Structure formats: C-alpha cells, structure tokens
C-alpha cells in the first residue's frame, strides 16, 4: 500500500506541476516529462523540450494563460500509468482585450524509469469553452471561430489572433478521436506499444 500511495502522490505532483508553466519556471517544467516525451495540444505538437521553449516565447507575448488542474484518475500497470485529469485553461490577450475559458482533460501516458515517474505522452480532449471579455465586449470574427469545433473554438480563436495558429483537429468530448485516443493509451498501458 505504501508503494501505491507514493506512486500516486508522484503522479499527482506531475499533474499539478503544470503550474510551473504558469509561473515561467521553465527548467522545473522540463522535469515533468522524460527526455523523449511528446505533447499534442491545440497550438503545439512535438517534443516536450521544444514545447517548453515555445511556451517561453508565448510567455513573452501579449497572451497570458493560467491552468487550473484537478486530481487525476489514474490506472496503473507495472511501471506504466495512464492519467486523465480535468483542467481549465484561462487565457487572455491583453492587447486584444479578449480572453477565453476552456475546459479540457489531459490524457497522459506516464512511465516509471529508474524509479522516477514522468510523462511520456500528453494529449488533450476539449470539453467546452467560451470567450471572456475582461474590459467589455469586443468584436469577434465569426468566420475564424467557425473554422474550429465549438468545444475549443474560443481557445483556438484567441491562440490564432495571438500568433499561435491552431492547424490540427483535436479530440472533443464524445468524439471518435477521443475514443481512439483512450483505446491507444490503454493498449500502451497493457503492452508498452
């Protein structure tokens, strides 16, 4: 039981460690993933190390983000685990006087190597989102929002207008893509492939 609790605590710390991004603690953030770790979210797909560098560039822009992370649901299999974690992405572009609130779930593949749990693969499922107006209502280009699924249209719009284009199509609540993503994660959990 002690081993389970220690493993569970280590994974909880990885999930809530995302605050390192909001605090611009880039070196500490790099410690959340194994060196070969990858991430796929609205505005970035690739190696996590490159994502941290891109996040630092975003942090120097007019776009501000904050993540509210809950405790994950974790399934273990030996030295591998899959975690699904509810999160909220709060974003605001101060120059545009526009923000958004996006509800998503991170789906993480996590592996214990040399006694240390770290993330090897992070993806996001988008549940719902809306615009926020910190300084009063501003115009929104309906043509741009229509390019994206409603579950992440507000987030994608704000990213696009901030210079971080969203080019892929991502999993949304109840979509075939979500089902396939979860099946692949649990197949990896059982087989390592």
C-alpha positions as CSV (number, residue, x, y, z in Angstrom):
1,X,0.0,0.0,0.0
2,X,2.8,2.4,0.8
3,X,4.3,1.9,-2.7
4,X,0.9,2.7,-4.3
5,X,0.5,5.9,-2.2
6,X,4.0,7.0,-3.1
7,X,3.4,6.3,-6.8
8,X,0.0,8.0,-6.7
9,X,1.5,11.1,-5.0
10,X,4.3,11.3,-7.6
11,X,1.7,11.3,-10.4
12,X,-0.5,13.8,-8.7
13,X,2.6,16.1,-8.4
14,X,3.3,15.7,-12.1
15,X,-0.2,16.8,-13.0
16,X,-0.3,19.8,-10.6
17,X,3.3,20.6,-11.6
18,X,1.8,22.2,-14.7
19,X,1.8,25.4,-12.5
20,X,5.5,25.6,-13.5
21,X,4.3,26.8,-16.9
22,X,2.1,29.5,-15.5
23,X,5.0,30.7,-13.3
24,X,7.5,30.7,-16.2
25,X,9.7,28.1,-14.3
26,X,11.0,26.5,-17.5
27,X,13.7,24.4,-16.0
28,X,11.4,22.9,-13.4
29,X,8.7,22.4,-16.1
30,X,11.2,20.3,-18.1
31,X,11.3,17.8,-15.2
32,X,7.7,16.8,-15.7
33,X,8.5,14.7,-18.8
34,X,11.0,12.1,-19.8
35,X,13.6,13.4,-22.4
36,X,11.8,11.7,-25.2
37,X,8.3,12.9,-24.1
38,X,5.9,14.3,-26.6
39,X,2.9,16.6,-26.3
40,X,-0.1,17.3,-28.6
41,X,-2.3,20.2,-27.8
42,X,-4.1,22.9,-29.9
43,X,-1.1,25.0,-30.8
44,X,1.8,22.6,-30.5
45,X,2.7,19.0,-31.5
46,X,6.1,17.6,-30.9
47,X,8.8,17.0,-28.3
48,X,8.1,18.4,-24.9
49,X,11.5,20.1,-24.7
50,X,10.6,22.1,-27.8
51,X,7.2,22.9,-26.2
52,X,8.9,24.4,-23.2
53,X,10.9,26.7,-25.5
54,X,7.7,27.6,-27.4
55,X,5.9,28.2,-24.1
56,X,8.6,30.7,-23.1
57,X,8.0,32.6,-26.3
58,X,4.3,32.6,-25.6
59,X,5.0,33.9,-22.1
60,X,6.8,36.9,-23.6
61,X,3.8,37.7,-25.9
62,X,0.6,39.5,-25.1
63,X,-1.1,36.2,-24.4
64,X,-1.4,35.1,-20.8
65,X,-2.5,31.7,-19.7
66,X,-3.3,30.0,-16.4
67,X,-4.2,26.4,-15.8
68,X,-6.5,25.1,-13.0
69,X,-5.7,21.4,-12.5
70,X,-7.7,18.8,-10.6
71,X,-6.6,15.5,-9.1
72,X,-6.3,12.8,-11.8
73,X,-8.0,9.5,-12.4
74,X,-5.0,7.0,-12.6
75,X,-4.8,3.5,-13.9
76,X,-1.6,1.6,-13.2
77,X,0.1,-1.4,-14.9
78,X,3.5,-2.1,-13.5
79,X,5.8,0.8,-14.3
80,X,3.3,2.4,-16.6
81,X,0.2,4.5,-15.9
82,X,-2.5,6.4,-17.7
83,X,-3.9,9.5,-16.1
84,X,-6.9,11.6,-17.1
85,X,-7.1,15.0,-15.5
86,X,-9.7,17.7,-15.6
87,X,-8.3,21.1,-16.3
88,X,-9.4,24.7,-17.1
89,X,-7.3,26.9,-19.4
90,X,-7.9,30.6,-18.6
91,X,-6.3,32.8,-21.3
92,X,-6.3,36.5,-22.1
93,X,-4.6,38.6,-24.7
94,X,-4.1,42.0,-23.1
95,X,-3.7,43.8,-26.4
96,X,-6.9,42.4,-27.9
97,X,-8.8,42.8,-24.6
98,X,-10.2,39.3,-25.2
99,X,-10.0,36.1,-23.2
100,X,-11.4,32.6,-23.0
101,X,-12.1,29.9,-20.6
102,X,-11.6,26.4,-21.9
103,X,-12.5,23.1,-20.1
104,X,-10.3,20.2,-21.2
105,X,-8.9,16.9,-20.0
106,X,-5.3,15.9,-20.2
107,X,-4.7,12.3,-21.1
108,X,-1.2,11.3,-20.1
109,X,0.9,8.2,-20.5
110,X,3.3,8.1,-17.6
111,X,6.2,5.8,-17.1
112,X,8.5,5.0,-14.1
113,X,12.1,4.9,-15.3
114,X,15.0,4.4,-12.8
115,X,12.5,4.8,-10.0
116,X,11.1,8.1,-11.2
117,X,7.6,8.7,-12.7
118,X,7.5,11.2,-15.6
119,X,5.1,11.9,-18.5
120,X,6.0,10.3,-21.9
121,X,2.9,11.5,-23.9
122,X,0.4,14.2,-23.2
123,X,-2.7,14.9,-25.3
124,X,-5.8,17.0,-24.6
125,X,-9.5,16.4,-25.0
126,X,-11.6,19.5,-25.2
127,X,-15.0,19.6,-23.5
128,X,-16.3,23.1,-23.8
129,X,-15.1,26.7,-24.0
130,X,-16.3,30.3,-24.1
131,X,-15.0,33.8,-24.6
132,X,-14.4,36.2,-21.8
133,X,-14.3,40.0,-22.0
134,X,-12.1,41.5,-19.3
135,X,-12.6,45.1,-20.4
136,X,-16.1,44.9,-22.1
137,X,-17.4,43.4,-25.3
138,X,-15.2,43.4,-28.3
139,X,-15.9,42.2,-31.9
140,X,-15.1,38.6,-32.8
141,X,-14.6,37.4,-36.3
142,X,-17.3,34.7,-36.7
143,X,-15.6,33.3,-39.8
144,X,-12.5,32.5,-37.8
145,X,-14.4,30.8,-34.9
146,X,-16.4,28.7,-37.4
147,X,-13.1,27.0,-38.6
148,X,-12.9,25.1,-35.2
149,X,-15.1,22.7,-33.3
150,X,-17.2,24.6,-30.7
151,X,-15.5,22.8,-27.8
152,X,-12.3,24.7,-28.4
153,X,-13.3,27.5,-30.9
154,X,-12.8,30.3,-28.3
155,X,-9.3,29.0,-27.3
156,X,-8.3,28.4,-31.0
157,X,-9.5,31.9,-32.0
158,X,-7.5,33.6,-29.2
159,X,-4.4,31.5,-30.0
160,X,-4.7,32.3,-33.7
161,X,-5.2,36.0,-33.1
162,X,-2.2,36.0,-30.8
163,X,0.2,34.5,-33.3
164,X,0.0,30.8,-32.3
165,X,-2.1,29.2,-35.1
166,X,-4.1,26.0,-34.5
167,X,-3.7,23.8,-37.5
168,X,-4.8,20.3,-36.5
169,X,-8.1,18.8,-35.4
170,X,-8.2,17.7,-31.8
171,X,-10.3,15.3,-29.7
172,X,-13.5,16.7,-28.3
173,X,-15.9,15.2,-25.7
174,X,-17.6,12.1,-27.1
175,X,-15.8,12.2,-30.4
176,X,-14.4,9.2,-32.3
177,X,-11.0,10.8,-31.8
178,X,-11.4,10.7,-28.0
179,X,-12.4,7.0,-28.2
180,X,-9.4,6.2,-30.3
181,X,-7.0,8.2,-28.1
182,X,-8.2,6.4,-25.0
183,X,-8.0,3.0,-26.6
184,X,-4.4,3.6,-27.8
185,X,-3.4,4.8,-24.3
186,X,-4.8,1.7,-22.6
187,X,-3.3,-0.5,-25.2
188,X,0.1,1.1,-24.5
189,X,-0.6,0.7,-20.7
190,X,-1.0,-3.1,-21.2
191,X,1.6,-3.8,-23.9
192,X,4.0,-0.8,-23.9
193,X,3.2,-0.3,-27.6
